[in-house]
């Protein structure tokens, strides 16, 4: 069950929620028990365990990197085998994500929960952050056992998703620490 600080309730069709899940498991379903299923959906963008119609995607997704253009020029398909862009074409997950964002016709916010924000998903996040309806990013950071947290590291990782000419936008759309919250750790009810 969600903690009241991040509970999603009173949803209607105008503010439907899409959970973009990068985890291959159904763990997210543990957090969604209190939400009416018609108001939210889960997109397993990188596939799902034991689901042949939604195979797991491993690979790299940073085609913005200058080295990617060099790899393409080699004209050897084997070097492109593990680029996520080609694996995304095996299902409709990527297409459905942008159909959802395009049809909202209103601003949307991105909530980062448990994602490393590493470069392997840079192109996907860059396209989300460049979408005309994109509004802001709220980080749910991890409170470490030593009393520190990973908020600063997440902002550094996210900065790489913004092109050099949009770093100002990054500082406007990433919500500051004071508006962020720790990620609530799921504890099964006994």
Secondary structure, DSSP 4 states (H G I P E B T S, - for coil): ---GGG---S--GGG-EEEEE-SSSSTHHHH-TTS-GGGEEEEETT--TT-GGG----SB--TTSHHHHHHHHTT-GGGGTTBHHHHHTTSSHHHHHHHHHHHT-S-EEEEEES----GGGHHHHHHHHTSTTEEEEEEEEPBPTTS-BSHHHHHHHHHTTS-GGGHHHHHHHBPPGGG-EEPPPP----
